């Protein structure tokens, strides 16, 4: 994914300008452009800070429709940049919605499962379940170890979800 400082500056200006119509139009245009580095992170951060449900839906829709393999890394990196659980939930959900293979990002997704609130864990579970067969043996072993170390600290619903994930990863 190409990084364009000029395009990033333009996007930041529009997002920070706060006019809903301009923001929605720019998000619509991003759907038809080749993704550029930094744009997804910037959109994730805007999703994290805005209360405007229309803009949040537009951003979530863009993430859900991503089909570029090169966008996967920035989506995963954006997980660490956002603060709110519902923002992480949206980003992880988009991994599944996009239909892309996220198996090479199994460790950060498992970290989200382990440390996240139930809904973040549920979204992480869905992505890990979808790509379980493609997860490398070393990543699989690492995830299983971490899950087994943490399972007793979870409440009942998350403990059941973790048990199911362990079963899936064991094959």
C-alpha positions in Angstrom: 0.0 0.0 0.0 1.4 3.3 -1.1 1.8 6.0 1.5 1.0 9.6 0.4 1.6 12.4 2.9 -0.4 14.8 0.7 -3.4 12.5 0.7 -3.1 11.9 4.4 -2.9 15.6 5.1 -6.0 16.2 3.0 -7.9 13.4 4.7 -6.9 14.8 8.2 -8.1 18.2 7.2 -11.5 16.9 6.1 -11.9 14.6 9.2 -10.9 17.4 11.5 -13.0 19.9 9.7 -16.0 18.1 11.1 -18.6 18.8 8.4 -20.6 15.6 8.2 -21.4 16.0 4.4 -17.7 16.5 3.5 -16.5 13.6 5.7 -19.2 11.2 4.3 -18.3 12.2 0.7 -14.5 11.7 1.4 -15.2 8.2 2.8 -17.3 7.4 -0.3 -14.5 8.5 -2.5 -12.0 6.3 -0.6 -14.0 3.3 -1.6 -13.2 3.9 -5.2 -9.5 4.7 -4.8 -6.5 2.5 -4.3 -6.0 2.5 -0.5 -3.0 4.6 0.7 -1.0 3.9 3.8 -2.2 5.6 7.0 -5.8 6.3 5.7 -7.2 3.3 7.5 -5.6 4.1 10.8 -6.8 7.7 10.5 -10.3 6.5 9.8 -10.2 4.1 12.8 -9.0 6.9 15.1 -11.9 9.1 13.8 -14.4 6.3 14.4 -13.0 6.0 17.9 -13.5 9.7 18.7 -16.7 10.6 16.9 -20.2 10.2 18.2 -21.8 10.8 14.8 -23.5 7.4 14.0 -23.8 8.2 10.3 -20.0 8.7 10.0 -19.4 5.7 12.2 -21.5 3.5 9.9 -19.8 4.9 6.8 -16.4 4.1 8.3 -17.4 0.6 9.4 -18.9 0.0 5.9 -15.6 0.9 4.3 -13.7 -1.4 6.6 -16.1 -4.3 6.0 -15.8 -3.9 2.3 -12.0 -3.9 2.2 -10.7 -6.5 -0.3 -7.1 -5.4 -0.6 -4.7 -7.9 1.1 -2.3 -5.0 1.7 -4.8 -3.4 4.0 -4.8 -6.2 6.5 -1.7 -5.1 8.3 -3.0 -1.5 8.8 -6.3 -2.8 10.1 -4.5 -4.9 12.7 -2.1 -2.0 13.6 -5.2 0.2 14.1 -6.4 -2.1 16.9 -3.5 -0.8 19.0 -4.3 2.8 18.1 -7.9 3.0 19.2 -9.1 3.3 22.8 -12.7 2.2 22.8 -13.9 -1.4 22.9 -16.6 -0.8 20.3 -13.9 0.6 17.9 -11.8 -2.6 18.4 -15.0 -4.6 17.9 -15.7 -2.9 14.6 -12.1 -3.4 13.3 -12.1 -7.1 14.2 -15.5 -7.6 12.7 -14.3 -6.0 9.5 -11.5 -8.7 9.4 -14.3 -11.3 9.1 -16.6 -9.2 6.9 -13.9 -8.5 4.4 -13.4 -12.2 3.6 -9.7 -11.8 3.7 -7.4 -14.4 5.3 -6.1 -13.0 8.6 -4.3 -16.2 9.7 -0.9 -14.5 9.7 -2.3 -12.0 12.2 -3.5 -14.7 14.6 -1.3 -13.7 17.5 -2.6 -10.1 17.7 -6.2 -11.3 17.2 -5.7 -13.8 20.0 -4.3 -11.0 22.2 -7.5 -9.1 21.5 -9.5 -12.2 22.5 -7.5 -12.6 25.7 -7.5 -9.0 26.9 -10.8 -7.8 25.4 -14.3 -7.4 26.7 -16.7 -10.2 25.8 -17.8 -8.7 22.5 -14.3 -8.0 21.4 -13.4 -11.6 22.3 -16.4 -12.8 20.3 -15.4 -11.0 17.2 -11.8 -12.2 17.6 -13.2 -15.8 18.0 -15.1 -15.5 14.8 -12.0 -14.4 12.8 -9.8 -17.0 14.4 -12.4 -19.7 13.8 -12.6 -18.7 10.1 -8.9 -18.9 9.5 -8.0 -21.7 12.1 -6.8 -24.2 9.5 -4.3 -21.7 8.1 -2.7 -20.6 11.4 0.9 -21.7 11.6 1.8 -24.4 14.1 4.0 -22.1 16.1 1.3 -19.4 16.3 -1.3 -22.1 17.2 0.9 -23.4 20.0 1.5 -19.9 21.3 -2.2 -19.0 21.3 -3.2 -22.3 23.0 -0.6 -21.7 25.7 -1.9 -18.1 26.4 -5.5 -19.2 26.4 -4.9 -22.0 28.8 -3.0 -19.6 31.1 -5.8 -17.1 31.2 -9.0 -19.2 31.0 -9.6 -19.4 34.7 -9.6 -15.6 35.0 -12.6 -15.2 32.7 -16.2 -14.9 33.6 -18.4 -17.9 32.6 -19.5 -16.8 29.1 -15.9 -15.9 28.1 -14.6 -19.0 29.6 -17.0 -21.1 27.5 -15.9 -19.1 24.4 -12.2 -19.7 25.2 -12.9 -23.4 25.7 -14.5 -23.5 22.3 -11.6 -21.7 20.7 -9.1 -24.1 22.3 -11.1 -27.0 20.8 -11.0 -25.4 17.4 -7.3 -24.7 17.5 -6.5 -28.2 18.7 -8.4 -29.5 15.6 
